[in-house]
């Protein structure tokens, strides 16, 4: 178990190599990641939706040829929709709306081999540089819970910084990946506009200002 925990502390590329070499199974790594979420999340409130059943189904049927086969992953609960899972944008307005289809980006994360285990906190509709939605409450910085994670992808930043996962989805218009990456001490990049798809609901958003990527 300690060895698997060490693997979970590595980056996504290294984790995928361990899985492809059969040194660790996707299910075993997933179990350790879930246990870590259960241990850490009550202290920092980074994950707001658990998707463990879907994750185990994915892990048990992983295609080892995929680049990130079996690597645990988290979605930010804004723009990224997963069929059959609630989509809230951290807003009480959306209630328990359940997505009817995967967005194109989620399809690509799945086709890369990531095992999606849950969704992360964000300010309501991802508007703001701190993560303090009324619906779910604030996400705390794992390095110092008196400090902010930044936003709007602060749940993702906190989850990666606390090693729940090695990589997590985020999106960025005016700093929503870059600010939490800075606050949480992880890597975050806003890629070229429209480099990653916002389909099927958007061709672009805010005249192309929003970009999808990850924190790691």
Buried (B, 14 or more C-beta within 10 A) or exposed (E): EEEBBEBBEBEBEEBBEBBBEEEBBBBBBBBBBBBBBEEBBEEBBBBBBBBBEBBBEBBEEBEEEBEBBBBBBBBBBBBBBBEEBBBBBBBEEBEEEEBEEBBBBBBBBBEBBBBBBBBBBBBBBBBBBBBBBEBBEBBBBBBEBEEBBBBBBBBBBBBBBBBBBBBBBBBBBEBBBBBBBEBBEBEBBBEEEBEBBBEEEBEEBEEBEBBBBBBB
